[in-house]
Amino acid sequence: MVKIRLKRMGAKKKPFYRIIIADERSPRDGKFIEQVGTYDPLANPSLISVDAEKVKQWISNGAQPTDTVKKLLKIAGVTQ
């Protein structure tokens, strides 16, 4: 199954995440299919950048967002 999930980037104690499309069997920071956005939790307020058209296309093709990504997409106004 294809998942929409977060990939952790950045230095120790300074996380930065990429929102990616990946096979559920691949490791968290491993191989992925496509990058569709970013999330910076340290900025005040948090910065969420998402390519809405790509995300909607992947969801219509059957990709399942994780719970955390689902919340981020709702905040970004991509899904309901």
The first five atom37 places (N, CA, C, CB, O) and aatype in JSON, in Angstrom:
{
  "aatype": [12, 19, 11, 9, 1, 10, 11, 1, 12, 7, 0, 11, 11, 11, 14, 13, 18, 1, 9, 9, 9, 0, 3, 6, 1, 15, 14, 1, 3, 7, 11, 13, 9, 6, 5, 19, 7, 16, 18, 3, 14, 10, 0, 2, 14, 15, 10, 9, 15, 19, 3, 0, 6, 11, 19, 11, 5, 17, 9, 15, 2, 7, 0, 5, 14, 16, 3, 16, 19, 11, 11, 10, 10, 11, 9, 0, 7, 19, 16, 5],
  "atom_mask": [
    [1, 1, 1, 1, 1],
    [1, 1, 1, 1, 1],
    [1, 1, 1, 1, 1],
    [1, 1, 1, 1, 1],
    [1, 1, 1, 1, 1],
    [1, 1, 1, 1, 1],
    [1, 1, 1, 1, 1],
    [1, 1, 1, 1, 1],
    [1, 1, 1, 1, 1],
    [1, 1, 1, 0, 1],
    [1, 1, 1, 1, 1],
    [1, 1, 1, 1, 1],
    [1, 1, 1, 1, 1],
    [1, 1, 1, 1, 1],
    [1, 1, 1, 1, 1],
    [1, 1, 1, 1, 1],
    [1, 1, 1, 1, 1],
    [1, 1, 1, 1, 1],
    [1, 1, 1, 1, 1],
    [1, 1, 1, 1, 1],
    [1, 1, 1, 1, 1],
    [1, 1, 1, 1, 1],
    [1, 1, 1, 1, 1],
    [1, 1, 1, 1, 1],
    [1, 1, 1, 1, 1],
    [1, 1, 1, 1, 1],
    [1, 1, 1, 1, 1],
    [1, 1, 1, 1, 1],
    [1, 1, 1, 1, 1],
    [1, 1, 1, 0, 1],
    [1, 1, 1, 1, 1],
    [1, 1, 1, 1, 1],
    [1, 1, 1, 1, 1],
    [1, 1, 1, 1, 1],
    [1, 1, 1, 1, 1],
    [1, 1, 1, 1, 1],
    [1, 1, 1, 0, 1],
    [1, 1, 1, 1, 1],
    [1, 1, 1, 1, 1],
    [1, 1, 1, 1, 1],
    [1, 1, 1, 1, 1],
    [1, 1, 1, 1, 1],
    [1, 1, 1, 1, 1],
    [1, 1, 1, 1, 1],
    [1, 1, 1, 1, 1],
    [1, 1, 1, 1, 1],
    [1, 1, 1, 1, 1],
    [1, 1, 1, 1, 1],
    [1, 1, 1, 1, 1],
    [1, 1, 1, 1, 1],
    [1, 1, 1, 1, 1],
    [1, 1, 1, 1, 1],
    [1, 1, 1, 1, 1],
    [1, 1, 1, 1, 1],
    [1, 1, 1, 1, 1],
    [1, 1, 1, 1, 1],
    [1, 1, 1, 1, 1],
    [1, 1, 1, 1, 1],
    [1, 1, 1, 1, 1],
    [1, 1, 1, 1, 1],
    [1, 1, 1, 1, 1],
    [1, 1, 1, 0, 1],
    [1, 1, 1, 1, 1],
    [1, 1, 1, 1, 1],
    [1, 1, 1, 1, 1],
    [1, 1, 1, 1, 1],
    [1, 1, 1, 1, 1],
    [1, 1, 1, 1, 1],
    [1, 1, 1, 1, 1],
    [1, 1, 1, 1, 1],
    [1, 1, 1, 1, 1],
    [1, 1, 1, 1, 1],
    [1, 1, 1, 1, 1],
    [1, 1, 1, 1, 1],
    [1, 1, 1, 1, 1],
    [1, 1, 1, 1, 1],
    [1, 1, 1, 0, 1],
    [1, 1, 1, 1, 1],
    [1, 1, 1, 1, 1],
    [1, 1, 1, 1, 1]
  ],
  "atom_positions": [
    [[0.84, -1.18, 0.0], [0.0, 0.0, 0.0], [0.89, 1.25, 0.0], [-0.96, -0.01, 1.22], [1.98, 1.25, 0.58]],
    [[0.42, 2.27, -0.65], [1.15, 3.54, -0.72], [0.64, 4.46, 0.38], [0.99, 4.21, -2.12], [-0.57, 4.61, 0.57]],
    [[1.57, 5.08, 1.11], [1.23, 5.97, 2.22], [1.75, 7.38, 1.95], [1.8, 5.43, 3.55], [2.76, 7.56, 1.27]],
    [[1.05, 8.36, 2.49], [1.53, 9.73, 2.52], [2.01, 9.93, 3.95], [0.41, 10.79, 2.09], [1.21, 9.87, 4.88]],
    [[3.31, 10.18, 4.13], [3.86, 10.25, 5.48], [5.01, 11.25, 5.56], [4.34, 8.88, 5.92], [5.36, 11.89, 4.57]],
    [[5.57, 11.38, 6.76], [6.65, 12.34, 7.0], [8.01, 11.65, 6.92], [6.48, 13.01, 8.37], [8.17, 10.5, 7.33]],
    [[8.99, 12.38, 6.39], [10.38, 11.95, 6.38], [11.17, 12.98, 7.18], [10.95, 11.8, 4.91], [11.14, 14.16, 6.84]],
    [[11.86, 12.55, 8.23], [12.57, 13.48, 9.1], [13.88, 13.91, 8.48], [12.82, 12.86, 10.47], [14.66, 13.09, 7.99]],
    [[14.1, 15.21, 8.51], [15.34, 15.81, 8.02], [15.86, 16.73, 9.12], [15.12, 16.59, 6.66], [15.24, 16.83, 10.18]],
    [[16.97, 17.39, 8.88], [17.49, 18.36, 9.83], [18.45, 17.75, 10.83], [0.0, 0.0, 0.0], [18.66, 16.54, 10.86]],
    [[19.02, 18.62, 11.63], [20.02, 18.21, 12.61], [19.36, 17.69, 13.88], [20.94, 19.37, 12.94], [18.14, 17.73, 14.04]],
    [[20.2, 17.2, 14.78], [19.73, 16.72, 16.07], [19.06, 17.87, 16.82], [20.89, 16.13, 16.9], [19.61, 18.97, 16.91]],
    [[17.89, 17.61, 17.36], [17.09, 18.57, 18.12], [16.55, 19.73, 17.27], [17.92, 19.14, 19.26], [15.99, 20.68, 17.81]],
    [[16.69, 19.66, 15.95], [16.16, 20.68, 15.04], [15.46, 19.98, 13.87], [17.3, 21.63, 14.52], [15.94, 20.02, 12.74]],
    [[14.33, 19.35, 14.15], [13.67, 18.57, 13.09], [13.03, 19.44, 12.01], [12.61, 17.68, 13.7], [12.59, 20.56, 12.26]],
    [[13.01, 18.88, 10.83], [12.36, 19.45, 9.67], [11.83, 18.26, 8.9], [13.34, 20.36, 8.8], [12.55, 17.28, 8.73]],
    [[10.61, 18.31, 8.42], [10.01, 17.14, 7.8], [9.63, 17.41, 6.35], [8.8, 16.68, 8.58], [9.24, 18.52, 6.0]],
    [[9.74, 16.38, 5.53], [9.22, 16.41, 4.17], [7.99, 15.5, 4.13], [10.31, 15.96, 3.12], [8.0, 14.42, 4.72]],
    [[6.96, 15.95, 3.45], [5.77, 15.11, 3.26], [6.0, 14.35, 1.96], [4.42, 15.98, 3.2], [6.14, 14.94, 0.9]],
    [[6.03, 13.02, 2.07], [6.39, 12.19, 0.92], [5.33, 11.13, 0.65], [7.74, 11.53, 1.16], [4.49, 10.82, 1.49]],
    [[5.42, 10.58, -0.55], [4.62, 9.42, -0.95], [5.59, 8.24, -0.96], [3.92, 9.63, -2.37], [6.61, 8.28, -1.65]],
    [[5.27, 7.19, -0.19], [6.18, 6.04, -0.1], [5.41, 4.75, 0.1], [7.18, 6.24, 1.04], [4.27, 4.75, 0.57]],
    [[6.04, 3.66, -0.27], [5.5, 2.34, 0.02], [5.56, 2.14, 1.53], [6.29, 1.21, -0.75], [6.53, 2.55, 2.16]],
    [[4.55, 1.54, 2.11], [4.5, 1.4, 3.56], [5.61, 0.5, 4.1], [3.17, 0.85, 3.98], [5.92, 0.56, 5.29]],
    [[6.22, -0.33, 3.26], [7.27, -1.23, 3.71], [8.64, -0.56, 3.76], [7.33, -2.43, 2.8], [9.56, -1.1, 4.38]],
    [[8.8, 0.6, 3.13], [10.1, 1.27, 3.14], [10.33, 1.97, 4.48], [10.19, 2.29, 1.98], [9.37, 2.37, 5.13]],
    [[11.61, 2.11, 4.9], [11.89, 2.75, 6.18], [11.53, 4.23, 6.19], [13.36, 2.58, 6.52], [11.35, 4.84, 5.14]],
    [[11.43, 4.8, 7.39], [10.99, 6.19, 7.56], [11.8, 7.17, 6.71], [11.08, 6.59, 9.01], [11.22, 8.04, 6.05]],
    [[13.11, 7.04, 6.73], [13.96, 7.96, 5.99], [14.54, 7.31, 4.74], [15.08, 8.48, 6.9], [15.56, 7.77, 4.22]],
    [[13.91, 6.26, 4.26], [14.44, 5.52, 3.12], [13.85, 5.97, 1.8], [0.0, 0.0, 0.0], [13.52, 7.14, 1.6]],
    [[13.75, 5.02, 0.9], [13.31, 5.26, -0.46], [11.86, 5.76, -0.49], [13.44, 3.98, -1.29], [11.01, 5.28, 0.26]],
    [[11.59, 6.73, -1.37], [10.23, 7.24, -1.52], [9.92, 7.48, -2.99], [10.04, 8.53, -0.72], [10.83, 7.5, -3.82]],
    [[8.64, 7.66, -3.31], [8.2, 7.82, -4.68], [8.25, 9.29, -5.1], [6.79, 7.27, -4.85], [8.79, 9.62, -6.16]],
    [[7.68, 10.17, -4.26], [7.6, 11.58, -4.62], [7.49, 12.44, -3.36], [6.4, 11.83, -5.55], [6.91, 12.02, -2.36]],
    [[8.05, 13.65, -3.43], [7.9, 14.61, -2.34], [6.79, 15.59, -2.72], [9.26, 15.37, -2.06], [6.79, 16.15, -3.81]],
    [[5.83, 15.78, -1.79], [4.7, 16.65, -2.09], [4.59, 17.86, -1.17], [3.43, 15.87, -2.02], [3.69, 18.68, -1.33]],
    [[5.49, 17.98, -0.19], [5.42, 19.14, 0.69], [6.45, 19.09, 1.79], [0.0, 0.0, 0.0], [7.26, 18.17, 1.88]],
    [[6.4, 20.14, 2.65], [7.32, 20.23, 3.78], [6.56, 20.69, 5.02], [8.48, 21.2, 3.47], [5.47, 21.26, 4.93]],
    [[7.16, 20.43, 6.19], [6.58, 20.84, 7.47], [7.71, 21.23, 8.4], [5.71, 19.69, 8.09], [8.62, 20.44, 8.65]],
    [[7.67, 22.47, 8.9], [8.68, 22.98, 9.83], [8.0, 23.28, 11.16], [9.39, 24.24, 9.26], [7.38, 24.33, 11.3]],
    [[8.12, 22.37, 12.15], [7.44, 22.56, 13.43], [8.11, 23.61, 14.33], [7.37, 21.26, 14.17], [7.49, 24.07, 15.29]],
    [[9.36, 23.98, 14.05], [10.08, 24.91, 14.92], [9.75, 26.37, 14.62], [11.55, 24.68, 14.78], [9.97, 27.23, 15.48]],
    [[9.25, 26.66, 13.43], [8.87, 28.03, 13.11], [7.66, 28.42, 13.96], [8.55, 28.18, 11.6], [6.9, 27.56, 14.39]],
    [[7.5, 29.71, 14.2], [6.37, 30.16, 15.0], [5.55, 31.17, 14.21], [6.85, 30.79, 16.34], [6.0, 32.3, 14.05]],
    [[4.37, 30.81, 13.69], [3.69, 29.5, 13.74], [4.34, 28.49, 12.8], [2.2, 29.67, 13.39], [5.12, 28.86, 11.92]],
    [[4.0, 27.22, 12.97], [4.57, 26.15, 12.15], [4.29, 26.41, 10.67], [3.99, 24.78, 12.57], [3.21, 26.87, 10.31]],
    [[5.27, 26.1, 9.83], [5.12, 26.28, 8.39], [4.77, 24.96, 7.73], [6.42, 26.86, 7.78], [5.47, 23.96, 7.9]],
    [[3.68, 24.97, 6.97], [3.26, 23.78, 6.23], [3.13, 24.19, 4.77], [1.91, 23.19, 6.78], [2.34, 25.08, 4.44]],
    [[3.9, 23.56, 3.92], [3.86, 23.84, 2.49], [3.49, 22.54, 1.77], [5.24, 24.41, 1.97], [4.19, 21.54, 1.9]],
    [[2.39, 22.55, 1.01], [1.91, 21.33, 0.36], [1.5, 21.63, -1.08], [0.73, 20.72, 1.16], [0.88, 22.66, -1.36]],
    [[1.83, 20.72, -1.99], [1.34, 20.79, -3.36], [-0.02, 20.09, -3.37], [2.35, 20.14, -4.39], [-0.1, 18.87, -3.51]],
    [[-1.08, 20.88, -3.23], [-2.44, 20.34, -3.05], [-2.88, 19.46, -4.21], [-3.41, 21.48, -2.88], [-3.54, 18.44, -3.99]],
    [[-2.54, 19.84, -5.43], [-2.99, 19.05, -6.58], [-2.38, 17.65, -6.59], [-2.64, 19.78, -7.88], [-3.07, 16.67, -6.87]],
    [[-1.08, 17.56, -6.27], [-0.43, 16.25, -6.23], [-1.01, 15.39, -5.12], [1.08, 16.4, -6.02], [-1.24, 14.19, -5.3]],
    [[-1.26, 16.01, -3.95], [-1.81, 15.24, -2.82], [-3.2, 14.71, -3.18], [-1.88, 16.12, -1.54], [-3.49, 13.54, -2.94]],
    [[-4.04, 15.56, -3.74], [-5.39, 15.11, -4.12], [-5.33, 14.0, -5.16], [-6.22, 16.28, -4.66], [-6.12, 13.06, -5.12]],
    [[-4.39, 14.11, -6.1], [-4.24, 13.07, -7.12], [-3.83, 11.74, -6.48], [-3.21, 13.5, -8.17], [-4.38, 10.7, -6.82]],
    [[-2.86, 11.78, -5.56], [-2.42, 10.55, -4.9], [-3.52, 9.94, -4.05], [-1.19, 10.83, -4.05], [-3.69, 8.72, -4.03]],
    [[-4.28, 10.77, -3.35], [-5.38, 10.25, -2.53], [-6.44, 9.61, -3.41], [-6.01, 11.37, -1.68], [-6.98, 8.57, -3.06]],
    [[-6.73, 10.22, -4.57], [-7.72, 9.63, -5.48], [-7.21, 8.32, -6.08], [-8.07, 10.62, -6.6], [-8.0, 7.47, -6.47]],
    [[-5.88, 8.16, -6.15], [-5.3, 6.91, -6.66], [-5.17, 5.85, -5.57], [-3.94, 7.19, -7.27], [-4.73, 4.73, -5.86]],
    [[-5.55, 6.18, -4.33], [-5.57, 5.18, -3.27], [-4.52, 5.32, -2.19], [0.0, 0.0, 0.0], [-4.44, 4.46, -1.31]],
    [[-3.71, 6.37, -2.21], [-2.71, 6.57, -1.16], [-3.4, 6.96, 0.14], [-1.67, 7.66, -1.57], [-4.35, 7.75, 0.13]],
    [[-2.93, 6.39, 1.26], [-3.52, 6.65, 2.57], [-2.6, 7.53, 3.4], [-3.8, 5.32, 3.3], [-1.46, 7.14, 3.65]],
    [[-3.06, 8.72, 3.83], [-2.22, 9.55, 4.71], [-2.17, 8.98, 6.13], [-2.74, 11.0, 4.74], [-3.15, 8.4, 6.6]],
    [[-1.03, 9.14, 6.79], [-0.94, 8.74, 8.19], [-1.74, 9.73, 9.03], [0.57, 8.68, 8.67], [-2.16, 10.77, 8.51]],
    [[-1.97, 9.42, 10.3], [-2.77, 10.3, 11.16], [-2.16, 11.7, 11.26], [-2.9, 9.68, 12.55], [-2.88, 12.69, 11.19]],
    [[-0.84, 11.78, 11.42], [-0.17, 13.07, 11.55], [-0.29, 13.87, 10.26], [1.31, 12.87, 11.91], [-0.6, 15.07, 10.3]],
    [[-0.06, 13.22, 9.14], [-0.17, 13.92, 7.85], [-1.6, 14.34, 7.59], [0.34, 13.02, 6.71], [-1.84, 15.4, 7.01]],
    [[-2.56, 13.52, 8.01], [-3.97, 13.87, 7.84], [-4.29, 15.18, 8.57], [-4.87, 12.73, 8.36], [-5.01, 16.03, 8.04]],
    [[-3.76, 15.34, 9.79], [-3.96, 16.57, 10.55], [-3.29, 17.75, 9.86], [-3.4, 16.42, 11.98], [-3.88, 18.83, 9.78]],
    [[-2.08, 17.56, 9.36], [-1.37, 18.64, 8.67], [-2.1, 19.06, 7.39], [0.06, 18.2, 8.33], [-2.18, 20.25, 7.09]],
    [[-2.62, 18.09, 6.65], [-3.36, 18.42, 5.42], [-4.64, 19.18, 5.74], [-3.7, 17.14, 4.63], [-5.05, 20.08, 5.0]],
    [[-5.27, 18.83, 6.86], [-6.48, 19.54, 7.28], [-6.14, 20.98, 7.64], [-7.15, 18.83, 8.47], [-6.87, 21.9, 7.27]],
    [[-5.04, 21.2, 8.37], [-4.61, 22.55, 8.73], [-4.26, 23.37, 7.49], [-3.41, 22.48, 9.68], [-4.57, 24.56, 7.42]],
    [[-3.62, 22.72, 6.51], [-3.23, 23.39, 5.27], [-4.41, 23.65, 4.35], [-2.18, 22.56, 4.54], [-4.29, 24.4, 3.38]],
    [[-5.56, 23.04, 4.65], [-6.76, 23.26, 3.85], [-6.85, 22.41, 2.6], [0.0, 0.0, 0.0], [-7.61, 22.72, 1.69]],
    [[-6.09, 21.32, 2.56], [-6.11, 20.44, 1.39], [-7.27, 19.46, 1.47], [-4.79, 19.68, 1.27], [-7.95, 19.22, 0.48]],
    [[-7.5, 18.89, 2.65], [-8.6, 17.94, 2.85], [-9.51, 18.44, 3.97], [-8.06, 16.51, 3.18], [-9.22, 19.44, 4.64]],
    [[-10.59, 17.73, 4.16], [-11.55, 18.13, 5.19], [-11.44, 17.26, 6.41], [-12.96, 18.08, 4.65], [-12.18, 17.47, 7.37]]
  ]
}
